[in-house]
């Protein structure tokens, strides 16, 4: 028997827990009727613990308790899936706060289990009894007054978990109607039983999961939210407090866990776009996952969605057959507008964000559409000229994957540049600019600063073209004046008469001239 839960024992416990959940996940999935009967709690808990185990596997054998527990907590946070997975990850984070700075003796593990239960409950905005939270609370109550050794504490935790799990059926009406115990509590019970076995040096592979009374899963209540939304979020604590209040007003099953600027957000909502936009307002959401809890039959067709910042550009994309989403210069379009355009475009959709800042919104909308059955690919177009190049090779009769490859290749072989006039003082990669200076940008970087728009435009084109360049696309902005594109075109006619030049009136604000070179 172990007297201390040392780093080696922690790694063994987490890995064995992940393995056991892998074997039991189908049985636990079958128990899953709350908060929605989506049948994935066992899978989600397995993936959560597997992420923690994989993170620990990357540590050296000499890793101390602090590093081991921090790595465990971070791995679980990053890999948490589903409502129960997020809650369990927060319980592990609470344990890590205690055991990362302790020897791992019985009283340390006791305090860690209590802290884990407290932190998990505080992370859930509206706690419900008869869930994994009830099992955690029962474990904390069972060990709180114990002064025994490590096997005594771990054994008491496992027994309390199993007893509390069996009580969940009578604590929640939906569980009683289905004749099952809580699925999240079942997974947690396995984790704690394995902890007791590892400590007692008596690990056994079998861990019974109470079987559901019936294989008939209850139908989804039409009054329940239609989407499960999850994402990781880089944000400050103050923003999280606001986000929690905002998401609480949008849906239920809200859990936000984490700290130190990194958070895992889980919520069930009717409007997935609003939940993601709330995250965008709080910080930087990523690894966005949206699960649609209903059904939708998409239109059997192929289409392209293009984001445009000017009337002329919007017209060009429409003429080429794209569904257009308008945005203001320097701003991203509403997520709902991008999602509506994807739904309109068809069953297989390519999205052209045409701006680095728009990509996050496009990806979020694509995640929602995929859960509704739409096949979506968001191309990494950083400029409108790249979007035009991609759309030029679009072929709806080609296999979707082949079409995506061809469009991506066309966009990737298009260098992009533009000219704009600075409205404030700033330090750029070409030096300090002041209001009124003309900036020449090549592939996203300021490459020169001048005083005359036409001179800078000519210099930008000269820096962009190469011996292999074949086509230059010029897109005039709303403030370009009639002669700017002509000056550039005349210049190319002299220095590179072999290059084809195409000019469009884009009407975009802020940028007198957009330039693409293929």
C-alpha positions as CSV (number, residue, x, y, z in Angstrom):
1,X,0.0,0.0,0.0
2,X,1.1,3.5,-0.8
3,X,1.7,6.0,2.0
4,X,2.1,8.9,-0.4
5,X,0.5,9.7,-3.7
6,X,3.7,10.6,-5.5
7,X,4.1,11.7,-9.1
8,X,4.6,8.2,-10.4
9,X,1.4,7.1,-8.7
10,X,-0.4,10.1,-10.1
11,X,0.6,9.2,-13.7
12,X,-0.4,5.6,-13.2
13,X,-3.8,6.6,-11.8
14,X,-4.6,9.0,-14.6
15,X,-3.5,6.6,-17.3
16,X,-5.5,3.6,-15.8
17,X,-8.5,5.9,-15.4
18,X,-8.4,6.8,-19.1
19,X,-8.1,3.1,-20.0
20,X,-11.0,2.1,-17.8
21,X,-13.2,4.9,-19.2
22,X,-12.3,3.7,-22.7
23,X,-13.7,0.2,-21.8
24,X,-16.8,1.6,-20.0
25,X,-17.6,4.5,-22.2
26,X,-20.4,2.7,-24.2
27,X,-22.1,1.8,-21.0
28,X,-21.8,5.3,-19.6
29,X,-23.0,6.8,-22.9
30,X,-26.1,4.6,-22.5
31,X,-26.8,6.2,-19.1
32,X,-26.7,9.8,-20.5
33,X,-30.1,11.4,-20.3
34,X,-29.2,14.7,-18.5
35,X,-28.9,17.5,-19.3
36,X,-29.7,16.3,-22.8
37,X,-29.9,12.6,-24.0
38,X,-27.0,13.0,-26.5
39,X,-25.3,9.7,-25.5
40,X,-21.7,11.0,-25.2
41,X,-20.8,11.4,-21.5
42,X,-18.7,8.3,-21.3
43,X,-16.8,9.3,-24.5
44,X,-16.3,12.8,-23.2
45,X,-14.9,11.7,-19.9
46,X,-12.6,9.2,-21.6
47,X,-11.3,12.0,-23.9
48,X,-10.8,14.3,-20.9
49,X,-8.8,11.9,-18.9
50,X,-6.9,10.7,-22.0
51,X,-5.8,14.3,-22.6
52,X,-4.5,14.5,-19.0
53,X,-2.7,11.2,-19.3
54,X,-1.1,12.2,-22.6
55,X,0.1,15.5,-21.1
56,X,1.7,13.6,-18.2
57,X,3.3,11.2,-20.6
58,X,5.4,14.1,-21.9
59,X,7.0,14.7,-18.5
60,X,10.3,13.2,-17.5
61,X,10.5,10.6,-14.8
62,X,12.0,13.1,-12.4
63,X,9.1,15.6,-12.6
64,X,8.1,16.8,-9.1
65,X,4.7,17.0,-7.6
66,X,4.1,20.7,-8.6
67,X,4.9,20.1,-12.3
68,X,3.0,16.8,-12.4
69,X,-0.2,18.3,-11.0
70,X,0.0,21.5,-13.0
71,X,0.5,19.4,-16.2
72,X,-2.4,17.1,-15.2
73,X,-4.7,20.1,-14.6
74,X,-3.7,21.8,-17.8
75,X,-4.1,18.7,-19.9
76,X,-7.5,18.0,-18.5
77,X,-8.6,21.7,-19.0
78,X,-7.4,21.7,-22.7
79,X,-8.9,18.3,-23.4
80,X,-12.1,18.6,-21.5
81,X,-15.2,17.5,-23.5
82,X,-18.9,17.9,-22.6
83,X,-20.5,19.1,-19.4
84,X,-19.2,16.3,-17.2
85,X,-15.7,16.4,-18.7
86,X,-15.4,20.2,-18.0
87,X,-16.7,19.7,-14.4
88,X,-14.3,16.8,-13.7
89,X,-11.4,18.9,-15.2
90,X,-12.2,21.6,-12.6
91,X,-12.2,19.1,-9.8
92,X,-8.8,17.9,-10.9
93,X,-7.7,21.5,-11.0
94,X,-8.8,21.9,-7.4
95,X,-6.9,18.8,-6.4
96,X,-3.8,20.1,-8.2
97,X,-4.0,23.4,-6.2
98,X,-3.5,21.4,-3.0
99,X,-1.4,18.4,-4.0
100,X,1.0,20.4,-6.1
101,X,2.3,22.0,-2.9
102,X,2.0,19.0,-0.6
103,X,3.6,15.6,0.0
104,X,0.5,13.6,-1.1
105,X,-0.2,11.9,2.3
106,X,-3.7,11.0,3.4
107,X,-4.6,14.3,4.9
108,X,-3.3,16.1,1.7
109,X,-5.5,13.9,-0.5
110,X,-8.4,14.5,1.8
111,X,-8.0,18.3,1.5
112,X,-7.5,18.0,-2.2
113,X,-10.8,16.1,-2.7
114,X,-12.7,18.7,-0.7
115,X,-11.1,21.5,-2.7
116,X,-11.9,19.8,-5.9
117,X,-15.6,19.4,-5.0
118,X,-15.8,23.0,-4.0
119,X,-14.2,24.3,-7.2
120,X,-16.3,22.1,-9.4
121,X,-19.5,23.3,-7.9
122,X,-18.5,27.0,-8.0
123,X,-17.8,26.6,-11.7
124,X,-21.4,25.6,-12.5
125,X,-23.7,28.7,-12.7
126,X,-26.8,26.7,-11.8
127,X,-25.9,23.5,-10.0
128,X,-28.3,20.6,-10.2
129,X,-28.5,17.8,-7.6
130,X,-28.4,14.2,-8.9
131,X,-25.4,14.9,-11.0
132,X,-21.6,14.5,-10.9
133,X,-21.7,17.5,-8.5
134,X,-23.7,15.5,-6.0
135,X,-21.2,12.6,-6.1
136,X,-18.3,15.1,-5.6
137,X,-20.1,16.6,-2.6
138,X,-20.7,13.2,-1.1
139,X,-17.0,12.3,-1.5
140,X,-16.0,15.6,0.2
141,X,-18.4,15.0,3.1
142,X,-17.1,11.4,3.5
143,X,-13.4,12.4,3.8
144,X,-13.7,15.8,5.4
145,X,-13.3,14.6,9.0
146,X,-10.9,11.7,8.3
147,X,-7.4,11.7,9.7
148,X,-6.4,8.3,8.4
149,X,-3.7,7.3,6.1
150,X,-3.8,7.5,2.3
151,X,-5.5,4.1,1.7
152,X,-8.1,4.9,4.2
153,X,-8.9,8.3,2.6
154,X,-8.9,7.0,-1.0
155,X,-11.0,4.0,0.0
156,X,-13.6,6.2,1.8
157,X,-13.8,8.4,-1.3
158,X,-14.4,5.5,-3.6
159,X,-17.1,4.0,-1.4
160,X,-18.8,7.3,-1.0
161,X,-18.8,7.9,-4.7
162,X,-20.4,4.5,-5.4
163,X,-23.1,5.1,-2.8
164,X,-23.8,8.7,-4.0
165,X,-24.0,7.5,-7.6
166,X,-26.8,5.0,-6.7
167,X,-28.7,7.8,-4.9
168,X,-28.7,10.0,-8.0
169,X,-31.6,8.1,-9.6
170,X,-33.9,9.4,-6.8
171,X,-32.5,12.9,-6.9
172,X,-33.4,13.9,-10.5
173,X,-36.7,13.3,-12.1
174,X,-35.3,12.5,-15.6
175,X,-33.0,9.9,-14.1
176,X,-35.9,8.3,-12.1
177,X,-38.1,8.2,-15.2
178,X,-35.4,6.5,-17.2
179,X,-34.3,4.2,-14.3
180,X,-30.6,5.2,-14.6
181,X,-27.9,6.8,-12.5
182,X,-26.1,9.9,-13.6
183,X,-23.7,9.3,-16.4
184,X,-21.1,11.8,-15.2
185,X,-21.3,10.5,-11.7
186,X,-20.7,7.0,-13.0
187,X,-17.5,8.1,-14.8
188,X,-16.2,9.9,-11.7
189,X,-16.9,6.9,-9.6
190,X,-14.6,4.8,-11.8
191,X,-11.9,7.4,-11.6
192,X,-12.0,7.4,-7.7
193,X,-12.3,3.6,-7.5
194,X,-9.1,3.3,-9.6
195,X,-7.4,5.9,-7.3
196,X,-8.3,3.6,-4.3
197,X,-7.0,0.6,-6.1
198,X,-3.7,2.3,-7.2
199,X,-3.1,3.4,-3.6
200,X,-3.9,-0.1,-2.2
201,X,-1.7,-1.6,-4.9
202,X,-4.7,-3.8,-5.9
203,X,-5.7,-2.5,-9.3
204,X,-8.3,-4.6,-11.1
205,X,-9.5,-4.0,-14.6
206,X,-13.2,-4.5,-14.1
207,X,-15.3,-1.6,-12.9
208,X,-19.1,-2.1,-13.0
209,X,-21.3,0.6,-14.4
210,X,-24.9,0.4,-13.3
211,X,-26.8,-0.6,-16.5
212,X,-29.7,1.6,-17.8
213,X,-33.1,0.1,-17.0
214,X,-34.0,0.4,-20.7
215,X,-32.2,1.0,-24.0
216,X,-34.9,3.5,-24.9
217,X,-33.3,6.9,-24.8
218,X,-35.8,9.7,-24.0
219,X,-36.5,12.1,-26.9
220,X,-35.0,15.5,-26.8
221,X,-37.4,18.0,-25.1
222,X,-38.3,20.6,-27.7
223,X,-38.0,23.2,-24.9
224,X,-34.3,22.4,-24.4
225,X,-31.5,24.4,-26.1
226,X,-30.6,23.1,-29.5
227,X,-26.8,23.5,-29.4
228,X,-23.9,22.5,-27.1
229,X,-21.2,25.1,-27.6
230,X,-17.6,24.6,-26.2
231,X,-14.4,26.6,-26.7
232,X,-11.2,27.4,-25.1
233,X,-10.8,31.1,-24.4
234,X,-7.9,33.4,-23.7
235,X,-9.3,36.2,-21.5
236,X,-8.9,38.1,-18.3
237,X,-10.9,37.3,-15.1
238,X,-12.9,40.5,-15.4
239,X,-14.1,39.5,-18.9
240,X,-15.0,36.0,-17.6
241,X,-17.3,37.5,-15.0
242,X,-19.2,39.4,-17.8
243,X,-19.2,36.4,-20.1
244,X,-20.7,34.2,-17.4
245,X,-23.6,36.6,-16.9
246,X,-24.1,37.0,-20.6
247,X,-24.1,33.2,-21.4
248,X,-26.3,32.5,-18.4
249,X,-28.9,34.7,-20.1
250,X,-28.6,32.8,-23.3
251,X,-28.9,29.2,-22.2
252,X,-28.2,26.6,-19.5
253,X,-25.7,23.9,-18.4
254,X,-23.2,26.7,-18.2
255,X,-19.8,25.8,-16.9
256,X,-16.7,28.0,-17.2
257,X,-13.5,26.6,-15.7
258,X,-9.8,27.5,-15.8
259,X,-7.8,30.5,-14.7
260,X,-4.6,32.5,-15.3
261,X,-6.0,33.7,-18.6
262,X,-7.0,30.4,-20.1
263,X,-10.6,29.1,-19.8
264,X,-12.8,26.2,-21.0
265,X,-16.4,27.4,-21.8
266,X,-19.4,25.0,-22.0
267,X,-23.0,26.0,-22.5
268,X,-26.2,24.7,-24.1
269,X,-28.0,27.4,-26.1
270,X,-30.6,27.9,-28.8
271,X,-28.4,30.4,-30.7
272,X,-24.9,29.0,-31.0
273,X,-23.7,32.1,-32.8
274,X,-24.6,34.4,-29.9
275,X,-22.6,32.2,-27.5
276,X,-19.6,32.3,-29.7
277,X,-19.9,36.1,-30.3
278,X,-20.0,36.5,-26.5
279,X,-16.7,34.7,-26.4
280,X,-15.3,36.9,-29.1
281,X,-16.3,39.9,-27.0
282,X,-14.6,38.5,-24.0
283,X,-11.3,37.5,-25.5
284,X,-9.9,35.0,-28.1
285,X,-12.0,31.8,-28.5
286,X,-10.5,28.9,-30.3
287,X,-11.0,25.1,-30.6
288,X,-14.6,26.0,-31.1
289,X,-16.9,22.9,-31.0
290,X,-20.6,23.1,-31.7
291,X,-22.9,20.1,-31.4
292,X,-26.3,20.4,-32.9
293,X,-28.9,18.7,-30.7
294,X,-31.5,18.5,-33.4
295,X,-31.7,17.9,-37.1
296,X,-31.5,19.8,-40.3
297,X,-31.6,18.8,-43.9
298,X,-29.4,21.1,-46.0
299,X,-30.0,22.0,-49.6
300,X,-28.2,19.6,-51.9
301,X,-26.0,22.0,-53.7
302,X,-22.5,23.5,-53.8
303,X,-21.7,27.2,-53.1
304,X,-19.2,29.8,-52.1
305,X,-19.5,32.5,-49.4
306,X,-17.4,35.6,-49.8
307,X,-16.9,38.4,-47.3
308,X,-16.6,41.9,-49.0
309,X,-15.9,45.4,-47.6
310,X,-17.1,47.4,-50.6
311,X,-20.0,47.6,-53.0
312,X,-17.8,47.0,-56.0
313,X,-16.1,44.0,-54.5
314,X,-19.5,42.6,-53.4
315,X,-20.7,42.9,-57.0
316,X,-17.6,41.1,-58.3
317,X,-18.1,38.2,-55.9
318,X,-21.8,38.0,-56.7
319,X,-21.2,38.0,-60.5
320,X,-18.8,35.1,-59.9
321,X,-21.6,33.2,-58.2
322,X,-20.8,33.7,-54.5
323,X,-23.2,34.5,-51.7
324,X,-21.8,37.7,-50.3
325,X,-21.6,38.9,-46.7
326,X,-20.9,42.6,-46.4
327,X,-18.7,44.1,-43.7
328,X,-17.5,47.6,-42.8
329,X,-13.8,48.4,-43.4
330,X,-11.8,47.3,-40.4
331,X,-14.6,45.3,-38.8
332,X,-15.8,41.7,-38.9
333,X,-19.3,40.8,-40.1
334,X,-21.8,39.4,-37.5
335,X,-21.4,35.7,-37.0
336,X,-25.2,35.3,-37.7
337,X,-24.7,36.9,-41.1
338,X,-21.9,34.5,-42.1
339,X,-23.9,31.5,-40.8
340,X,-27.0,32.5,-42.8
341,X,-24.9,32.9,-45.9
342,X,-23.5,29.4,-45.5
343,X,-26.9,27.9,-45.1
344,X,-28.1,29.8,-48.2
345,X,-25.1,28.6,-50.2
346,X,-25.8,24.9,-50.0
347,X,-24.7,21.5,-48.7
348,X,-21.1,21.9,-49.6
349,X,-19.7,25.4,-49.0
350,X,-16.3,27.1,-49.4
351,X,-16.0,30.3,-47.3
352,X,-13.6,33.1,-48.3
353,X,-13.1,35.4,-45.3
354,X,-10.7,37.7,-47.3
355,X,-9.3,39.2,-44.2
356,X,-7.2,37.8,-41.4
357,X,-9.5,39.4,-38.8
358,X,-12.6,37.8,-40.3
359,X,-11.3,34.2,-40.2
360,X,-12.3,33.6,-36.5
361,X,-15.9,34.5,-37.2
362,X,-15.9,32.4,-40.4
363,X,-14.5,29.4,-38.6
364,X,-17.1,29.7,-35.8
365,X,-19.9,29.9,-38.3
366,X,-18.5,26.9,-40.1
367,X,-18.5,24.8,-36.9
368,X,-22.2,25.5,-36.4
369,X,-23.1,24.7,-40.0
370,X,-21.1,21.4,-39.9
371,X,-23.2,20.3,-36.9
372,X,-26.3,20.9,-39.1
373,X,-25.0,18.6,-41.8
374,X,-23.3,21.2,-44.1
375,X,-19.8,20.4,-45.4
376,X,-17.8,23.6,-45.0
377,X,-14.2,24.5,-45.7
378,X,-12.9,28.0,-44.7
379,X,-10.0,29.0,-47.0
380,X,-7.2,31.1,-45.5
381,X,-7.7,34.1,-47.8
382,X,-6.2,37.2,-46.2
383,X,-7.2,39.7,-48.9
384,X,-10.0,40.2,-51.4
385,X,-7.6,39.7,-54.3
386,X,-6.9,36.2,-53.0
387,X,-10.6,35.5,-52.7
388,X,-11.1,36.6,-56.3
389,X,-8.3,34.4,-57.5
390,X,-9.8,31.4,-55.6
391,X,-13.3,32.1,-57.0
392,X,-11.9,32.3,-60.5
393,X,-10.9,28.6,-60.4
394,X,-14.0,27.4,-58.5
395,X,-15.7,24.5,-60.3
396,X,-18.9,23.2,-58.8
397,X,-18.7,20.0,-61.0
398,X,-15.4,19.0,-59.4
399,X,-15.2,16.8,-56.3
400,X,-15.6,19.1,-53.3
401,X,-12.1,18.2,-51.8
402,X,-10.5,18.7,-55.2
403,X,-12.2,22.1,-55.6
404,X,-11.0,23.2,-52.2
405,X,-7.5,22.2,-53.1
406,X,-7.6,24.1,-56.4
407,X,-9.1,27.2,-54.8
408,X,-6.6,27.1,-51.9
409,X,-3.7,26.8,-54.4
410,X,-4.9,29.8,-56.4
411,X,-5.2,31.9,-53.3
412,X,-1.9,30.8,-52.0
413,X,-0.1,31.8,-55.2
414,X,-1.6,35.3,-55.1
415,X,0.5,37.9,-53.4
416,X,-1.5,40.7,-51.9
417,X,-0.7,44.3,-51.2
418,X,-2.5,47.6,-50.7
419,X,-2.0,51.3,-50.3
420,X,-3.5,53.3,-47.5
421,X,-3.1,56.7,-45.8
422,X,-2.2,56.6,-42.1
423,X,-4.7,58.4,-39.7
424,X,-2.4,58.2,-36.6
425,X,1.2,58.0,-35.5
426,X,2.4,54.4,-35.2
427,X,5.6,52.3,-35.4
428,X,5.6,50.0,-38.4
429,X,8.0,47.5,-39.8
430,X,9.2,50.3,-42.2
431,X,9.6,52.8,-39.4
432,X,7.6,55.5,-37.7
433,X,4.6,56.8,-39.7
434,X,2.6,59.9,-39.0
435,X,-1.0,61.0,-39.9
436,X,-1.1,61.7,-43.7
437,X,1.8,59.4,-44.6
438,X,1.1,56.9,-47.4
439,X,1.8,53.3,-46.5
440,X,2.6,50.5,-48.9
441,X,1.8,47.1,-47.6
442,X,3.0,43.8,-49.1
443,X,1.7,40.5,-47.9
444,X,0.5,42.0,-44.6
445,X,3.6,44.0,-43.7
446,X,4.3,47.7,-44.2
447,X,7.2,47.8,-46.6
448,X,7.5,51.5,-47.3
449,X,6.3,54.9,-46.2
450,X,5.9,57.8,-48.7
451,X,4.1,61.0,-49.3
452,X,2.3,60.5,-52.7
453,X,-0.3,57.7,-53.2
454,X,0.6,57.1,-56.9
455,X,4.3,56.8,-56.2
456,X,3.8,54.4,-53.3
457,X,1.4,52.3,-55.4
458,X,4.0,52.0,-58.2
459,X,6.7,51.0,-55.7
460,X,4.4,48.4,-54.1
461,X,3.7,46.7,-57.4
462,X,7.4,46.7,-58.3
463,X,8.2,44.9,-55.1
464,X,5.5,42.4,-55.6
465,X,6.1,41.3,-59.2
466,X,8.7,38.7,-60.1
467,X,10.0,37.0,-63.2
468,X,7.3,34.4,-62.9
469,X,4.4,36.9,-62.4
470,X,1.7,36.6,-65.1
471,X,-1.3,38.6,-63.8
472,X,-1.8,41.8,-61.7
473,X,-5.2,42.6,-60.3
474,X,-5.9,46.2,-59.3
475,X,-9.0,47.0,-57.2
476,X,-9.7,50.8,-56.8
477,X,-11.2,52.0,-53.5
478,X,-13.8,54.7,-52.9
479,X,-11.2,57.4,-52.5
480,X,-8.8,56.3,-55.2
481,X,-9.6,58.9,-57.8
482,X,-9.8,57.9,-61.5
483,X,-6.1,58.0,-62.3
484,X,-4.5,55.9,-59.7
485,X,-5.0,52.5,-61.3
486,X,-4.1,54.0,-64.7
487,X,-0.8,55.3,-63.4
488,X,0.1,51.8,-62.1
489,X,-1.2,50.1,-65.3
490,X,0.9,52.5,-67.5
491,X,3.9,51.9,-65.4
492,X,3.6,48.1,-65.8
493,X,3.1,48.6,-69.5
494,X,6.6,50.0,-69.7
495,X,8.5,47.9,-67.3
496,X,6.6,44.6,-67.7
497,X,4.6,44.6,-70.9
498,X,4.4,40.8,-70.6
499,X,2.1,40.9,-67.6
500,X,-1.7,41.0,-68.0
501,X,-3.3,43.8,-65.9
502,X,-7.0,43.6,-64.8
503,X,-8.7,46.6,-63.1
504,X,-11.9,46.6,-61.0
505,X,-13.8,49.3,-59.2
506,X,-14.0,47.8,-55.7
507,X,-15.5,50.8,-53.8
508,X,-13.9,49.7,-50.6
509,X,-13.3,52.4,-47.9
510,X,-9.9,53.0,-46.3
511,X,-7.7,51.5,-49.1
512,X,-7.3,53.5,-52.3
513,X,-5.9,50.5,-54.1
514,X,-5.8,46.7,-53.5
515,X,-3.2,44.8,-55.5
516,X,-2.9,41.1,-56.3
517,X,-0.1,39.4,-58.2
518,X,-0.3,35.9,-59.6
